[in-house]
């Protein structure tokens, strides 16, 4: 009986360690960061039809989400904060600094400001 309990506790400990390690990368990825790039929309990304500012505003009015193009990455911006949305509209096609929680290619926006 002791051997059976010993095997089970070792198995449980191994599983708990494996589970904990599998979650570690996801916790590390979901952290507050500051990202600078060009304000765009999720549909067009870095490639617009005509003027980037007008294209971005037009696509957002048609239902696309704002995005931030930083290097080769296009981050979709998630926010319902009217102040942040107004700032994104104002900075459409321009460089901005977005602070928020990054998870994969999505940023949950905490604040938006013009890039310095």
VMD Tcl script that draws the C-alpha trace (Angstrom):
set ca {
  {0.00 0.00 0.00}
  {2.83 2.38 0.84}
  {4.37 1.87 -2.63}
  {1.01 2.65 -4.28}
  {0.64 5.91 -2.28}
  {4.23 6.86 -2.99}
  {3.74 6.35 -6.74}
  {0.51 8.37 -6.71}
  {2.02 11.27 -4.80}
  {5.01 11.34 -7.15}
  {2.64 11.30 -10.13}
  {0.55 14.10 -8.60}
  {3.63 16.19 -7.91}
  {4.90 15.67 -11.47}
  {1.52 16.64 -12.93}
  {1.29 19.76 -10.73}
  {4.76 20.84 -11.81}
  {4.00 20.24 -15.48}
  {0.71 22.15 -15.22}
  {2.39 25.06 -13.45}
  {5.15 25.25 -16.05}
  {2.65 25.13 -18.91}
  {0.90 28.22 -17.51}
  {4.07 30.23 -16.92}
  {4.52 31.47 -20.52}
  {0.91 32.67 -20.74}
  {1.22 34.68 -17.54}
  {4.46 36.23 -18.76}
  {2.90 37.20 -22.10}
  {-0.11 38.92 -20.50}
  {1.68 41.85 -18.90}
  {1.48 45.61 -19.14}
  {3.72 46.96 -21.87}
  {4.30 50.10 -23.89}
  {4.26 49.70 -27.68}
  {4.95 52.43 -30.25}
  {3.80 52.27 -33.85}
  {1.45 53.65 -36.47}
  {-2.27 53.80 -35.68}
  {-4.13 51.79 -38.29}
  {-7.08 49.43 -38.47}
  {-7.18 45.65 -38.11}
  {-8.47 45.09 -41.65}
  {-5.79 47.07 -43.54}
  {-2.88 46.75 -41.14}
  {0.14 48.39 -42.79}
  {-1.35 48.51 -46.29}
  {-3.96 51.20 -46.93}
  {-5.92 52.32 -49.94}
  {-4.84 55.96 -50.27}
  {-4.28 58.21 -47.26}
  {-3.61 56.08 -44.13}
  {-5.56 58.40 -41.80}
  {-8.66 58.53 -43.99}
  {-8.51 54.80 -44.72}
  {-8.18 53.95 -41.02}
  {-11.10 56.16 -40.02}
  {-13.25 54.79 -42.84}
  {-12.53 51.16 -41.96}
  {-13.23 51.78 -38.26}
  {-16.57 53.40 -39.14}
  {-17.39 50.23 -41.10}
  {-16.68 48.03 -38.05}
  {-12.95 47.30 -38.13}
  {-11.03 47.71 -34.86}
  {-8.15 50.08 -34.42}
  {-4.72 48.51 -34.73}
  {-1.13 49.47 -34.05}
  {1.55 48.58 -36.60}
  {4.87 48.14 -34.81}
  {7.61 46.76 -37.01}
  {6.20 43.69 -38.73}
  {3.53 43.12 -36.06}
  {-0.04 44.37 -36.34}
  {-1.64 44.54 -32.89}
  {-5.42 44.70 -32.66}
  {-6.40 47.31 -30.07}
  {-9.17 46.40 -27.65}
  {-10.86 49.28 -25.82}
  {-14.28 50.65 -25.10}
  {-12.90 53.74 -23.34}
  {-14.19 56.78 -25.24}
  {-11.13 58.88 -24.38}
  {-8.81 56.23 -25.86}
  {-11.04 55.86 -28.94}
  {-11.04 59.63 -29.48}
  {-7.25 59.71 -29.21}
  {-6.91 56.81 -31.67}
  {-9.19 58.65 -34.11}
  {-7.10 61.80 -33.73}
  {-3.85 59.85 -34.28}
  {-5.09 57.70 -37.18}
  {-2.21 57.25 -39.63}
  {0.27 58.81 -37.18}
  {2.72 57.32 -34.70}
  {1.41 56.69 -31.21}
  {2.45 55.08 -27.96}
  {-0.04 52.60 -26.55}
  {0.17 51.32 -22.99}
  {-1.76 48.21 -22.10}
  {-1.82 44.48 -21.61}
  {-0.33 42.54 -24.50}
  {-1.61 39.05 -25.23}
  {-0.39 37.61 -28.51}
  {-1.23 40.16 -31.19}
  {-3.86 42.00 -29.11}
  {-3.37 44.95 -26.79}
  {-6.02 45.75 -24.21}
  {-5.53 49.51 -24.14}
  {-4.92 51.42 -20.92}
  {-3.81 54.69 -22.58}
  {-2.89 56.23 -25.94}
  {-0.60 59.20 -26.54}
  {1.28 60.72 -29.48}
  {4.70 59.11 -29.99}
  {7.63 61.24 -28.96}
}
mol new
graphics top color blue
foreach p $ca { graphics top sphere $p radius 0.5 }
foreach p [lrange $ca 0 end-1] q [lrange $ca 1 end] { graphics top cylinder $p $q radius 0.2 }
display resetview
